[in-house]
Amino acid sequence: MIFSKVGIALTDRCSASCAMCCFRCTPHNRQVLSRETVFSVIRQAGEIPEIKAVGLSGGEAMLYPELVLDSIAEIKRLHMRATLTSNGFWAKDDAAAADMLAALRRAGLDGLSVSVDAYHMQYVPLDCIRRLLRLCPQQGIPLSLALGDVLSGPRAGELVATLGRDLYQTQVTVYPFMPVGAGSDLDTEAFSTVPFEETWQCPFQGDLLVLYDGAAYPCCSQAVYQNALSNGSIYTHSLRELMESYERVCLFSGLRRMGFGKMATIAADVGIALSEAFVSPCHLCSTLFGNPAFCAAVQPYIEAEYAGLVKTALTGGKGESA
């Protein structure tokens, strides 16, 4: 498995308390990675040739603007791309937004992603988003919008229509919310589901996530931190060790090799009943690997898979030697 980007969730504190938040972030949360820890992760990433980018997020990373700006500058010093995910709460007026965007540009920011949806709109007025859509091009900062889609409120398509011409020449990504974190408290009718198909594959994008408590995960899914896929902490392992351990023994690697069809079959064999529909493969992944009984049942299959890979490597793909 090859990781090409490290995501650092700096904090679980946020300016909002969105009802679907996978981390249950609020303004009252207080976990935040120290400057020393963040810079350690960035510098370790800079020593790994495969890592080409580092992304900063939260919670709401921009509650700590000095840490964000200094981290971006350090990422660029080490010749990696620097990206930032935010809800845009700080774009309260033209002057404040322009000043912060100018500071981000000077630090070297390569891309800004802003989250917009029915829940964020309760805390961040759309005027903030319109302001960023207008001012980012002036500062030369590529802006993309991440539109979460939910059935119990303005849909992503409605937001696109509302923003209208302001969205021209802006990259827009629409993604579904999942019933995880605070979202697990919402009615199931809020989520759009589709029937499970055995051909589902993991949509892994090459991201390694370091969470605000130091735990590391093999992707940036909304749900990954709620299951057994973590394989260590940045406080006890180097970044390189975390990457290599995923390659060797992580359940996630087994999922990547075997696919969801095989995983569902194993679940059925040990009497674990699964829903017929899920929001996405990531939702199914969370359901499976959040179940200790499934993790125990799938482990022997994954060990056998790796034993076969090792045997093939040792014999040059010819099976056991004579």
GIDAVEN-V810931 format. One record per pair of residues at least 12 apart in sequence whose ideal C-beta (glycine too) atoms are under 10 Angstrom apart, sorted by the first residue. I is the first residue (numbers start at 1). J is the second residue. D is the distance in whole Angstrom. If there is no record, write none. Layout:
{{I/J/D} {I/J/D}}
This chain:
{{1/204/8} {1/206/9} {1/208/10} {1/218/7} {1/243/8} {1/244/10} {1/246/6} {1/247/5} {1/248/10} {1/250/8} {1/252/8} {1/253/6} {1/256/7} {1/257/9} {2/50/6} {2/51/10} {2/204/10} {2/206/6} {2/243/9} {2/247/9} {3/45/9} {3/48/8} {3/50/6} {3/51/7} {3/52/10} {3/204/9} {3/205/10} {3/206/6} {3/207/7} {3/208/4} {3/218/8} {3/219/10} {3/239/9} {3/242/9} {3/243/5} {3/246/8} {3/247/9} {4/48/10} {4/50/6} {4/51/6} {4/52/5} {4/53/7} {4/81/10} {4/205/8} {4/206/4} {4/207/8} {4/208/9} {5/45/9} {5/50/10} {5/51/7} {5/52/7} {5/53/4} {5/54/7} {5/55/6} {5/80/9} {5/81/8} {5/83/8} {5/205/8} {5/206/6} {5/207/5} {5/208/7} {5/209/10} {5/220/9} {6/41/7} {6/42/8} {6/44/9} {6/45/5} {6/46/10} {6/48/9} {6/51/6} {6/52/10} {6/53/8} {6/54/5} {6/55/7} {6/56/10} {6/75/10} {6/80/9} {6/206/10} {6/207/7} {6/208/5} {6/209/8} {6/210/7} {6/216/9} {6/239/7} {6/242/10} {6/243/9} {7/53/9} {7/54/8} {7/55/5} {7/56/8} {7/57/6} {7/83/9} {7/85/9} {7/207/5} {7/208/7} {7/209/5} {7/210/7} {7/211/9} {7/217/9} {7/219/9} {7/220/5} {8/33/7} {8/37/9} {8/38/6} {8/41/6} {8/42/8} {8/45/9} {8/54/7} {8/55/7} {8/56/6} {8/57/7} {8/58/10} {8/61/9} {8/71/8} {8/75/10} {8/208/10} {8/209/8} {8/210/5} {8/211/9} {8/212/9} {8/234/9} {9/23/8} {9/25/10} {9/31/9} {9/32/10} {9/33/8} {9/55/9} {9/56/8} {9/57/5} {9/58/6} {9/59/7} {9/61/8} {9/85/9} {9/209/7} {9/210/7} {9/211/5} {9/212/5} {9/213/9} {9/215/10} {9/217/10} {9/220/9} {9/225/9} {10/31/9} {10/32/6} {10/33/5} {10/34/10} {10/35/10} {10/37/10} {10/38/7} {10/56/6} {10/57/7} {10/58/6} {10/59/7} {10/60/9} {10/61/5} {10/62/10} {10/63/9} {10/64/6} {10/67/7} {10/68/7} {10/71/8} {10/210/9} {10/211/10} {10/212/6} {11/23/10} {11/25/8} {11/29/7} {11/30/8} {11/31/6} {11/32/4} {11/33/7} {11/57/9} {11/58/5} {11/59/4} {11/60/7} {11/61/7} {11/63/7} {11/64/7} {11/67/9} {11/211/10} {11/212/5} {12/24/8} {12/25/5} {12/26/8} {12/29/4} {12/30/8} {12/31/5} {12/32/8} {12/58/7} {12/59/5} {12/60/10} {12/211/8} {12/212/5} {12/213/8} {13/25/7} {13/26/8} {13/27/7} {13/28/8} {13/29/4} {13/30/6} {13/31/7} {13/32/7} {13/58/7} {13/59/5} {13/60/7} {13/61/10} {13/63/6} {13/64/8} {13/212/9} {14/26/6} {14/27/7} {14/28/10} {14/29/7} {14/58/6} {14/59/5} {14/60/4} {14/61/10} {14/62/10} {14/63/7} {14/87/7} {14/89/9} {14/120/10} {14/123/9} {15/27/6} {15/58/9} {15/59/9} {15/60/5} {15/62/8} {15/63/6} {15/86/10} {15/87/7} {15/88/10} {15/89/4} {15/90/8} {15/120/10} {15/123/6} {15/124/8} {16/59/10} {16/60/7} {16/87/6} {16/89/7} {16/115/9} {16/119/8} {16/120/6} {16/121/10} {16/122/7} {16/123/4} {16/124/7} {17/29/9} {17/119/9} {17/122/9} {17/123/7} {17/182/8} {18/87/9} {18/115/9} {18/117/8} {18/118/9} {18/119/4} {18/120/6} {18/121/10} {18/122/7} {18/123/7} {18/124/10} {18/148/9} {18/177/10} {18/181/10} {18/182/7} {18/183/9} {19/118/9} {19/119/5} {19/122/8} {19/150/9} {19/152/9} {19/153/9} {19/177/10} {19/181/10} {19/182/6} {19/183/7} {19/185/7} {19/186/6} {19/190/9} {20/117/8} {20/118/9} {20/119/5} {20/120/9} {20/148/7} {20/150/7} {20/152/10} {20/153/10} {20/177/5} {20/178/8} {20/179/9} {20/180/9} {20/181/8} {20/182/6} {20/183/4} {20/184/9} {20/185/9} {20/186/7} {20/190/8} {20/191/9} {20/222/9} {21/59/9} {21/119/8} {21/120/10} {21/177/9} {21/180/9} {21/181/6} {21/182/5} {21/183/7} {21/222/9} {22/177/8} {22/178/7} {22/179/10} {22/180/5} {22/181/4} {22/182/7} {22/183/7} {22/184/9} {22/221/9} {22/222/4} {22/223/7} {22/224/9} {22/225/8} {22/226/8} {22/286/10} {23/58/8} {23/59/7} {23/180/9} {23/181/6} {23/182/8} {23/211/8} {23/212/8} {23/222/9} {23/225/8} {23/226/10} {24/180/10} {24/181/5} {24/182/5} {24/183/9} {24/184/10} {24/185/9} {25/58/7} {25/59/5} {25/60/7} {25/87/10} {25/181/9} {25/182/8} {25/212/10} {26/59/9} {26/182/9} {27/59/10} {27/60/9} {27/63/8} {27/123/10} {29/58/10} {29/59/7} {29/212/9} {30/212/10} {31/59/8} {31/211/9} {31/212/5} {31/213/6} {31/214/10} {32/58/9} {32/59/8} {32/61/10} {32/63/8} {32/64/7} {32/67/8} {32/212/6} {33/64/9} {33/67/8} {33/71/10} {33/210/8} {33/211/9} {33/212/6} {33/213/9} {33/214/7} {33/234/9} {34/67/9} {35/64/9} {35/66/9} {35/67/6} {35/70/7} {35/71/8} {35/74/10} {37/210/9} {37/212/10} {37/214/7} {37/234/7} {37/235/8} {38/54/10} {38/56/8} {38/64/10} {38/67/7} {38/68/10} {38/70/9} {38/71/6} {38/74/8} {38/210/9} {38/234/10} {39/67/10} {39/70/8} {39/71/7} {39/74/6} {39/75/10} {40/234/7} {40/235/10} {40/238/9} {40/239/9} {41/54/8} {41/71/9} {41/208/10} {41/210/6} {41/214/9} {41/216/9} {41/234/6} {41/238/10} {41/239/6} {42/54/6} {42/56/10} {42/70/10} {42/71/6} {42/72/10} {42/74/5} {42/75/6} {42/77/9} {42/78/7} {42/80/8} {42/82/9} {42/239/10} {43/74/7} {43/75/10} {43/77/9} {43/78/7} {43/239/9} {44/234/8} {44/238/6} {44/239/4} {44/240/7} {44/241/10} {44/242/10} {44/243/10} {45/75/8} {45/78/7} {45/80/7} {45/208/9} {45/210/9} {45/239/6} {45/240/10} {45/243/10} {46/74/8} {46/75/8} {46/77/8} {46/78/3} {46/79/7} {46/80/6} {46/239/10} {47/78/8} {47/238/9} {47/239/8} {47/240/8} {48/80/10} {48/208/10} {48/238/10} {48/239/7} {48/240/6} {48/243/7} {50/206/9} {50/240/10} {50/243/8} {51/78/9} {51/80/7} {51/81/10} {51/206/9} {51/208/8} {51/239/8} {51/240/10} {51/243/9} {52/79/9} {52/80/6} {52/81/6} {52/206/9} {53/75/8} {53/80/6} {53/81/4} {53/82/7} {53/83/6} {53/110/8} {53/111/9} {53/206/9} {53/207/9} {54/71/8} {54/72/9} {54/74/9} {54/75/5} {54/76/10} {54/78/9} {54/80/6} {54/81/7} {54/82/6} {54/83/8} {54/210/10} {55/75/9} {55/81/8} {55/82/8} {55/83/4} {55/84/7} {55/85/7} {55/110/10} {55/111/9} {55/113/8} {55/207/8} {55/209/9} {55/220/8} {56/68/6} {56/71/6} {56/72/7} {56/75/8} {56/82/7} {56/83/7} {56/84/5} {56/85/7} {56/86/9} {56/109/9} {57/83/9} {57/84/7} {57/85/4} {57/86/8} {57/113/8} {57/115/9} {57/209/9} {57/212/10} {57/220/8} {58/84/10} {58/85/8} {58/86/8} {58/87/9} {58/212/8} {59/87/10} {59/212/7} {60/85/9} {60/86/6} {60/87/6} {60/88/10} {60/89/7} {60/90/9} {60/115/10} {60/123/10} {60/124/10} {61/84/6} {61/85/7} {61/86/6} {61/87/10} {62/84/8} {62/85/10} {62/86/5} {62/87/8} {62/88/8} {62/89/7} {62/90/5} {62/91/10} {62/100/8} {62/104/9} {63/86/10} {63/89/9} {63/90/9} {65/90/8} {65/100/7} {65/103/8} {65/104/9} {66/103/10} {68/82/10} {68/84/7} {68/86/9} {68/100/10} {68/103/9} {68/104/8} {68/107/8} {68/109/9} {69/84/10} {69/100/9} {69/103/6} {69/104/7} {69/106/8} {69/107/5} {69/108/9} {69/109/9} {70/107/8} {71/84/9} {71/107/8} {72/84/7} {72/103/9} {72/104/7} {72/105/10} {72/106/9} {72/107/4} {72/108/6} {72/109/5} {72/110/9} {73/106/9} {73/107/5} {73/108/6} {73/109/10} {74/107/9} {74/108/9} {75/107/9} {75/108/7} {75/109/9} {75/110/9} {76/107/7} {76/108/3} {76/109/9} {76/110/8} {77/108/8} {80/108/10} {80/110/9} {81/108/9} {81/109/9} {81/110/5} {81/111/7} {82/104/9} {82/107/8} {82/108/6} {82/109/6} {82/110/5} {82/111/8} {83/109/7} {83/110/6} {83/111/4} {83/112/7} {83/113/7} {83/142/9} {83/144/9} {84/104/7} {84/107/10} {84/109/6} {84/110/9} {84/111/7} {84/112/5} {84/113/7} {84/114/9} {84/141/9} {85/111/9} {85/112/8} {85/113/5} {85/114/8} {85/115/7} {85/144/9} {85/146/7} {85/220/9} {86/100/10} {86/104/10} {86/112/7} {86/113/8} {86/114/6} {86/115/7} {86/124/9} {86/132/9} {87/114/7} {87/115/5} {87/116/8} {87/117/10} {87/120/5} {87/121/10} {87/123/7} {87/124/5} {87/128/8} {87/129/9} {87/146/10} {88/112/9} {88/113/10} {88/114/5} {88/115/8} {88/116/8} {88/120/8} {88/124/6} {88/125/9} {88/126/10} {88/127/10} {88/128/5} {88/129/6} {88/130/10} {88/131/8} {88/132/5} {88/133/10} {88/143/10} {88/145/9} {89/114/10} {89/120/9} {89/123/7} {89/124/5} {89/125/9} {89/128/7} {90/124/9} {90/128/8} {90/132/9} {91/114/9} {91/124/9} {91/125/9} {91/127/8} {91/128/4} {91/129/8} {91/130/9} {91/131/5} {91/132/5} {91/133/10} {91/134/10} {91/135/8} {91/136/10} {92/124/10} {92/125/9} {92/127/9} {92/128/7} {92/131/8} {93/127/9} {93/128/9} {93/131/8} {94/131/6} {94/134/9} {94/135/7} {96/128/10} {96/131/9} {97/128/8} {97/131/5} {97/132/6} {97/134/9} {97/135/5} {97/136/9} {97/139/9} {98/131/9} {98/135/6} {98/138/8} {98/139/7} {100/132/10} {100/135/10} {100/139/10} {101/131/10} {101/132/8} {101/135/6} {101/136/6} {101/138/8} {101/139/4} {101/140/9} {101/141/6} {101/143/9} {102/135/9} {102/138/9} {102/139/6} {102/141/9} {103/139/10} {104/136/9} {104/139/8} {104/141/6} {105/136/9} {105/138/10} {105/139/5} {105/140/6} {105/141/6} {106/139/10} {109/139/9} {109/140/10} {109/141/6} {109/142/9} {110/141/8} {110/142/7} {111/136/10} {111/141/7} {111/142/5} {111/143/8} {111/144/7} {111/171/9} {112/132/7} {112/136/6} {112/139/10} {112/141/6} {112/142/7} {112/143/5} {112/144/7} {112/145/10} {113/142/9} {113/143/8} {113/144/5} {113/145/7} {113/146/5} {113/171/9} {113/173/8} {114/128/9} {114/129/6} {114/132/6} {114/133/9} {114/136/9} {114/143/7} {114/144/8} {114/145/6} {114/146/7} {114/147/10} {114/170/10} {115/129/10} {115/145/8} {115/146/5} {115/147/8} {115/148/7} {115/175/10} {116/128/9} {116/129/6} {116/132/10} {116/145/5} {116/146/7} {116/147/6} {116/148/8} {116/154/10} {116/156/9} {116/159/6} {116/160/10} {116/162/10} {116/163/8} {116/172/9} {117/145/10} {117/146/8} {117/147/6} {117/148/4} {117/149/7} {117/150/7} {117/153/8} {117/154/8} {117/155/9} {117/156/7} {117/159/7} {117/174/10} {117/175/9} {117/177/8} {118/147/10} {118/148/8} {118/149/9} {118/150/6} {118/151/10} {118/152/8} {118/153/3} {118/154/5} {118/155/8} {118/156/9} {118/158/9} {118/159/8} {118/177/9} {118/190/10} {119/148/7} {119/150/7} {119/152/10} {119/153/7} {119/154/10} {119/177/8} {119/182/9} {119/183/9} {119/186/10} {120/146/10} {120/147/10} {120/148/8} {121/153/8} {121/154/7} {121/159/8} {121/162/10} {122/153/9} {126/159/8} {126/162/7} {126/163/7} {126/166/9} {129/143/10} {129/145/7} {129/159/9} {129/162/10} {129/163/7} {129/166/8} {129/167/10} {130/162/10} {130/163/7} {130/164/10} {130/166/5} {130/167/10} {131/166/10} {132/145/9} {132/166/10} {132/170/10} {133/145/8} {133/163/7} {133/165/10} {133/166/5} {133/167/7} {133/168/9} {133/169/9} {133/170/6} {134/166/7} {136/170/9} {137/169/8} {137/170/9} {142/170/9} {142/171/8} {143/169/10} {143/170/6} {143/171/8} {144/170/7} {144/171/4} {144/172/7} {144/173/7} {145/159/9} {145/160/9} {145/163/8} {145/167/7} {145/170/6} {145/171/7} {145/172/5} {145/173/7} {145/174/9} {146/171/10} {146/172/8} {146/173/5} {146/174/8} {146/175/7} {147/159/6} {147/160/7} {147/163/9} {147/172/6} {147/173/7} {147/174/5} {147/175/7} {148/173/10} {148/174/8} {148/175/6} {148/176/7} {148/177/5} {148/178/10} {148/183/10} {148/222/9} {149/174/6} {149/175/7} {149/176/5} {149/177/7} {149/191/9} {149/192/7} {149/279/10} {150/176/8} {150/177/5} {150/183/9} {150/186/8} {150/190/5} {150/191/7} {150/192/8} {151/176/10} {151/177/9} {151/186/10} {151/187/9} {151/188/10} {151/189/6} {151/190/5} {151/191/7} {151/192/6} {151/193/10} {152/177/10} {152/186/7} {152/187/7} {152/189/7} {152/190/4} {152/191/9} {153/190/8} {155/174/9} {155/192/9} {156/172/8} {156/173/9} {156/174/4} {156/175/8} {156/176/9} {157/174/8} {159/172/9} {159/174/9} {160/172/7} {160/174/8} {175/222/9} {175/279/10} {175/280/8} {175/282/9} {176/191/7} {176/192/6} {176/193/9} {176/194/9} {176/222/9} {176/278/10} {176/279/5} {176/280/6} {176/282/9} {176/283/8} {177/190/7} {177/191/6} {177/192/9} {177/222/7} {177/279/7} {177/280/10} {177/283/10} {178/191/7} {178/193/10} {178/221/8} {178/222/5} {178/223/6} {178/226/10} {178/278/9} {178/279/5} {178/280/7} {178/282/7} {178/283/5} {178/286/7} {178/287/10} {179/191/6} {179/193/10} {179/222/10} {179/223/9} {179/278/10} {179/279/7} {179/283/8} {179/286/9} {179/287/10} {180/221/9} {180/222/6} {180/223/4} {180/224/9} {180/225/9} {180/226/6} {180/227/9} {180/279/9} {180/282/9} {180/283/8} {180/286/6} {180/287/10} {180/290/9} {181/222/7} {181/223/8} {181/225/9} {181/226/7} {183/222/8} {183/223/9} {183/279/10} {184/223/10} {184/226/9} {188/275/10} {191/277/10} {191/278/9} {191/279/5} {191/280/10} {191/283/8} {192/277/10} {192/279/7} {192/280/9} {193/275/8} {193/276/9} {193/277/4} {193/278/6} {193/279/5} {193/280/9} {193/283/8} {194/277/6} {194/278/7} {194/279/8} {194/280/8} {194/281/10} {194/283/10} {195/275/10} {195/276/6} {195/277/5} {195/278/9} {196/260/8} {196/261/9} {196/264/7} {196/274/7} {196/275/8} {196/276/6} {196/277/6} {196/278/6} {196/281/9} {196/283/10} {196/284/6} {197/260/8} {197/261/8} {197/264/10} {197/281/9} {198/259/8} {198/260/7} {198/261/3} {198/262/9} {198/263/10} {198/264/7} {198/265/8} {199/259/8} {199/260/8} {199/261/7} {200/259/7} {200/260/4} {200/261/7} {200/263/9} {200/264/9} {200/278/9} {200/280/9} {200/281/5} {200/284/7} {200/285/9} {201/255/9} {201/256/8} {201/259/6} {201/260/7} {201/261/9} {201/281/7} {202/218/9} {202/219/8} {202/221/9} {202/252/8} {202/255/6} {202/256/5} {202/257/10} {202/258/10} {202/259/8} {202/260/8} {202/263/10} {202/281/6} {202/282/8} {202/284/10} {202/285/7} {203/219/8} {203/221/9} {203/280/8} {203/281/6} {203/282/7} {203/285/10} {204/218/7} {204/219/6} {204/220/10} {204/221/9} {204/252/8} {204/255/9} {204/256/6} {205/219/7} {205/220/8} {205/221/10} {206/218/10} {206/219/9} {206/220/10} {207/219/6} {207/220/5} {207/221/9} {207/224/10} {208/220/9} {208/239/8} {208/242/7} {208/243/6} {208/246/8} {209/221/9} {209/224/7} {209/225/8} {209/230/9} {210/233/9} {210/234/5} {210/239/8} {210/242/9} {211/224/9} {211/225/6} {211/230/9} {211/233/9} {211/234/9} {213/225/9} {213/233/8} {213/234/10} {213/235/9} {214/232/9} {214/233/5} {214/234/5} {214/235/5} {214/236/8} {214/237/10} {215/230/5} {215/231/9} {215/232/8} {215/233/5} {215/234/8} {215/235/9} {215/242/10} {216/229/10} {216/230/6} {216/231/7} {216/232/6} {216/233/7} {216/234/6} {216/235/10} {216/236/10} {216/237/8} {216/239/8} {216/241/10} {216/242/5} {216/243/9} {216/245/9} {216/246/9} {217/229/6} {217/230/5} {217/231/8} {217/232/10} {217/242/9} {217/246/9} {217/250/10} {217/252/8} {218/230/8} {218/231/7} {218/242/9} {218/243/9} {218/246/5} {218/247/10} {218/250/6} {218/251/9} {218/252/4} {218/253/8} {218/255/9} {218/256/9} {219/252/8} {219/282/8} {219/285/9} {220/282/10} {221/280/9} {221/281/9} {221/282/4} {221/283/9} {221/285/7} {221/286/7} {222/279/9} {222/280/9} {222/282/7} {222/283/9} {222/286/8} {223/279/9} {223/280/9} {223/282/6} {223/283/7} {223/284/10} {223/285/7} {223/286/3} {223/287/9} {223/289/9} {223/290/8} {224/252/8} {224/282/8} {224/285/8} {224/286/7} {224/289/8} {224/290/10} {225/286/9} {226/286/6} {226/287/10} {226/289/9} {226/290/6} {227/251/9} {227/252/10} {227/285/7} {227/286/5} {227/287/8} {227/288/8} {227/289/4} {227/290/4} {227/291/8} {227/292/10} {227/294/10} {227/295/8} {228/250/10} {228/251/6} {228/252/9} {228/288/9} {228/289/5} {228/290/7} {228/291/9} {228/292/7} {228/294/9} {228/295/5} {228/296/10} {228/298/10} {228/299/10} {229/246/9} {229/250/7} {229/251/6} {229/252/5} {229/253/10} {229/255/8} {229/285/8} {229/286/9} {229/289/5} {229/290/9} {229/295/9} {230/242/9} {230/246/10} {230/250/9} {230/251/10} {230/252/9} {231/243/10} {231/244/10} {231/245/5} {231/246/6} {231/248/9} {231/249/8} {231/250/5} {231/251/8} {231/252/8} {231/253/9} {232/245/6} {232/246/9} {232/250/10} {248/306/8} {248/310/10} {249/299/10} {249/302/8} {249/303/9} {249/306/7} {250/302/9} {251/263/10} {251/285/10} {251/288/9} {251/289/6} {251/294/10} {251/295/7} {251/298/7} {251/299/8} {251/302/6} {252/285/9} {252/289/8} {252/302/10} {253/302/8} {253/305/9} {253/306/8} {254/298/7} {254/299/8} {254/301/7} {254/302/3} {254/303/9} {254/304/10} {254/305/6} {254/306/8} {255/281/10} {255/285/7} {255/288/8} {255/289/8} {255/298/8} {255/302/8} {257/302/8} {257/305/6} {257/306/9} {257/309/8} {258/298/9} {258/301/7} {258/302/8} {258/305/6} {259/281/10} {260/278/10} {260/281/6} {260/284/6} {260/285/8} {260/288/8} {262/298/9} {262/301/8} {262/305/10} {263/284/8} {263/285/8} {263/288/6} {263/289/9} {263/294/8} {263/298/7} {263/301/9} {264/284/8} {264/288/8} {265/301/10} {266/288/9} {266/294/7} {266/297/6} {266/298/5} {266/300/9} {266/301/6} {266/302/10} {267/284/10} {267/287/9} {267/288/6} {267/291/8} {267/293/9} {267/294/6} {267/297/7} {267/298/8} {269/297/7} {269/301/10} {270/291/10} {270/293/7} {270/294/7} {270/296/9} {270/297/4} {270/298/9} {271/293/8} {271/297/9} {272/287/9} {272/288/8} {272/291/6} {272/293/6} {272/294/6} {272/297/8} {274/287/7} {274/288/8} {274/291/10} {274/294/9} {275/287/7}}
